[in-house]
Amino acid sequence: MIVTRQRRKPFPWKRILLPALAIVLLAAALSWTPSRTWIATGPLAPVWQATSPVWKPIAAPFNAVGEAHTIASQNAQIAALQKQLADARTQMTNRDKQISQLQTQVNHAQQQAALAHAAKPAAVTAQASAAPADLSAQATPDMRRTAAVWSAMDAESAAKIVQKLPQDYVARIFALMSPDSVGAILENLPASYAAQLTQEHPQLHR
């Protein structure tokens, strides 16, 4: 009796090579965060978001990734809006402080002007009306500081403050300022006020 050995068939590697390669690529795509996010939120999102019972177990992880991405985007938008709100509140607070400081300066200037007017001798008043005097003489540090503030301010805003003060005090402050700054403020004053101020203090025309 002759026994013939049958040759063992080789393992079908070629049949499982492509499925194995597909499984490896899928695992790599799922492990890499950018590709996982693209799968969850990109053009393939409708596939993973299918409502079929067959797709639900597969789509669940991708839906979670998509929701996490959406939540992160919304949190970023909320943080940006909160920062804008905080910046707006800071600007309002700074503006209120600036208005309060300007009002304090106005009150202080009014008090100084009232005291100077009350203590001014009649002879000095007559001499001032007879011949123009140097208004910048004997300027106090407060007057120089006020002149610097008015020069730095917007001409329209400075004109609103000037109208509330005595003209003699205003003329003294103008004498400490540059002609350009004074001219810009005068242009924003009422015509009657500006005319009276320059008529009583012609030395302002420089």
C-alpha positions as CSV (number, residue, x, y, z in Angstrom):
1,M,0.0,0.0,0.0
2,I,1.5,3.3,-1.1
3,V,0.7,6.3,1.1
4,T,1.0,9.7,-0.7
5,R,1.7,12.7,1.6
6,Q,-0.5,15.6,0.9
7,R,1.1,18.9,0.8
8,R,-0.2,21.4,3.4
9,K,-1.9,24.3,1.8
10,P,-0.3,27.7,2.6
11,F,-2.0,30.0,4.9
12,P,-4.1,32.5,2.9
13,W,-2.3,35.7,4.0
14,K,-3.5,37.6,1.0
15,R,-7.1,37.2,2.1
16,I,-6.6,38.7,5.5
17,L,-4.0,41.3,4.5
18,L,-6.4,43.9,3.3
19,P,-8.9,43.6,6.2
20,A,-6.0,43.7,8.7
21,L,-4.6,46.8,7.0
22,A,-8.0,48.5,7.1
23,I,-8.3,47.7,10.8
24,V,-4.8,49.2,11.5
25,L,-5.6,52.3,9.6
26,L,-9.0,52.7,11.4
27,A,-7.3,52.3,14.8
28,A,-4.7,54.9,13.8
29,A,-7.4,57.3,12.7
30,L,-9.3,56.8,16.0
31,S,-6.2,57.2,18.1
32,W,-5.1,60.5,16.4
33,T,-7.1,63.4,17.8
34,P,-7.2,65.6,14.7
35,S,-8.4,62.8,12.5
36,R,-10.9,61.7,15.1
37,T,-12.3,65.3,15.2
38,W,-12.4,65.5,11.4
39,I,-14.4,62.2,11.3
40,A,-16.8,63.4,14.0
41,T,-17.4,66.9,12.6
42,G,-16.2,66.8,8.9
43,P,-17.9,65.6,5.7
44,L,-18.4,62.1,7.2
45,A,-20.3,63.4,10.1
46,P,-23.7,62.5,8.6
47,V,-22.6,58.9,8.2
48,W,-21.6,58.6,11.9
49,Q,-24.7,60.4,13.0
50,A,-27.1,58.0,11.3
51,T,-30.1,57.0,13.4
52,S,-30.1,53.4,12.2
53,P,-29.8,50.8,15.0
54,V,-26.8,49.3,13.1
55,W,-24.9,52.6,13.1
56,K,-25.7,53.8,16.7
57,P,-23.0,51.7,18.5
58,I,-20.4,52.9,15.9
59,A,-21.6,56.5,15.8
60,A,-21.7,57.0,19.6
61,P,-18.0,57.7,20.1
62,F,-17.9,60.1,17.2
63,N,-21.0,61.9,18.4
64,A,-19.3,62.4,21.8
65,V,-16.2,63.8,20.1
66,G,-18.4,66.1,18.0
67,E,-20.3,67.3,21.1
68,A,-17.0,67.9,22.9
69,H,-15.7,69.9,20.0
70,T,-18.9,72.0,19.9
71,I,-18.8,72.6,23.6
72,A,-15.1,73.7,23.4
73,S,-16.0,76.1,20.6
74,Q,-18.9,77.6,22.6
75,N,-16.8,77.9,25.7
76,A,-14.2,79.8,23.7
77,Q,-16.9,82.2,22.4
78,I,-18.2,82.7,25.9
79,A,-14.8,83.5,27.2
80,A,-14.2,86.0,24.4
81,L,-17.6,87.7,25.1
82,Q,-16.8,87.8,28.8
83,K,-13.4,89.5,28.1
84,Q,-15.1,92.1,25.9
85,L,-17.7,92.8,28.6
86,A,-14.9,93.2,31.2
87,D,-13.0,95.6,28.9
88,A,-16.2,97.7,28.3
89,R,-16.8,97.9,32.1
90,T,-13.1,99.0,32.6
91,Q,-13.5,101.7,29.9
92,M,-16.7,103.0,31.6
93,T,-15.0,103.0,35.0
94,N,-12.0,105.0,33.6
95,R,-14.4,107.4,31.8
96,D,-16.3,108.0,35.1
97,K,-13.0,108.7,36.9
98,Q,-12.0,111.2,34.2
99,I,-15.3,113.0,34.4
100,S,-15.0,113.1,38.2
101,Q,-11.5,114.5,38.0
102,L,-12.6,117.2,35.5
103,Q,-15.5,118.2,37.7
104,T,-13.1,118.5,40.7
105,Q,-10.9,120.7,38.6
106,V,-13.8,122.9,37.6
107,N,-14.9,123.3,41.2
108,H,-11.4,124.1,42.4
109,A,-10.9,126.6,39.6
110,Q,-14.2,128.3,40.4
111,Q,-13.2,128.7,44.0
112,Q,-9.8,130.1,43.1
113,A,-11.4,132.5,40.6
114,A,-13.9,133.7,43.3
115,L,-11.2,134.3,45.8
116,A,-9.0,136.2,43.3
117,H,-11.9,138.3,42.2
118,A,-12.8,139.2,45.8
119,A,-9.2,140.1,46.8
120,K,-8.4,142.1,43.6
121,P,-8.0,145.8,44.4
122,A,-10.0,148.4,42.5
123,A,-6.8,150.1,41.4
124,V,-5.5,147.0,39.8
125,T,-8.8,146.6,38.0
126,A,-8.6,150.1,36.6
127,Q,-5.1,149.6,35.5
128,A,-5.9,146.4,33.8
129,S,-8.8,148.1,31.9
130,A,-6.5,150.9,30.9
131,A,-3.6,148.9,29.5
132,P,-3.2,145.2,28.7
133,A,-1.2,143.4,31.4
134,D,0.7,140.2,31.4
135,L,-1.9,137.7,32.4
136,S,0.6,134.9,32.9
137,A,2.4,136.9,35.7
138,Q,2.0,135.5,39.1
139,A,0.5,132.3,37.8
140,T,0.0,129.6,40.5
141,P,1.0,126.0,40.0
142,D,-2.7,125.1,39.9
143,M,-3.2,127.5,37.1
144,R,-0.3,126.0,35.1
145,R,-1.6,122.5,35.8
146,T,-5.1,123.6,34.6
147,A,-3.6,125.1,31.4
148,A,-1.8,121.8,30.7
149,V,-5.0,119.9,31.2
150,W,-7.0,122.2,28.8
151,S,-4.3,122.0,26.2
152,A,-4.4,118.2,26.3
153,M,-8.2,118.0,26.2
154,D,-10.4,118.0,23.1
155,A,-11.2,121.6,22.2
156,E,-15.0,121.0,22.4
157,S,-14.8,119.5,25.8
158,A,-12.5,122.2,27.1
159,A,-14.9,124.9,25.7
160,K,-17.8,123.4,27.8
161,I,-15.7,123.8,31.0
162,V,-14.5,127.3,30.0
163,Q,-18.1,128.6,29.8
164,K,-18.7,127.7,33.4
165,L,-15.8,129.8,34.7
166,P,-15.3,133.5,35.2
167,Q,-13.7,135.2,32.2
168,D,-10.9,136.8,34.2
169,Y,-9.8,133.3,35.3
170,V,-10.2,131.9,31.8
171,A,-8.0,134.7,30.4
172,R,-5.3,133.9,32.9
173,I,-5.3,130.2,31.9
174,F,-5.4,131.1,28.2
175,A,-2.3,133.2,28.7
176,L,-0.4,130.1,29.8
177,M,-1.4,128.1,26.8
178,S,-0.2,128.1,23.2
179,P,-2.0,130.2,20.6
180,D,-3.1,127.2,18.7
181,S,-4.8,125.6,21.7
182,V,-6.5,128.9,22.7
183,G,-7.7,129.4,19.1
184,A,-9.2,125.9,18.9
185,I,-11.1,126.4,22.2
186,L,-12.3,129.9,21.2
187,E,-13.8,128.4,17.9
188,N,-15.9,126.1,20.0
189,L,-17.2,128.8,22.4
190,P,-20.4,130.7,21.7
191,A,-19.8,133.7,19.6
192,S,-21.0,136.2,22.2
193,Y,-18.8,134.6,24.9
194,A,-15.7,134.6,22.8
195,A,-16.3,138.1,21.6
196,Q,-16.7,139.4,25.1
197,L,-13.6,137.5,26.3
198,T,-11.4,138.8,23.6
199,Q,-12.7,142.3,23.9
200,E,-12.0,142.5,27.6
201,H,-8.7,140.8,27.2
202,P,-7.2,141.9,23.9
203,Q,-3.8,140.5,24.8
204,L,-5.3,137.1,24.0
205,H,-4.9,138.0,20.3
206,R,-1.3,136.8,19.8
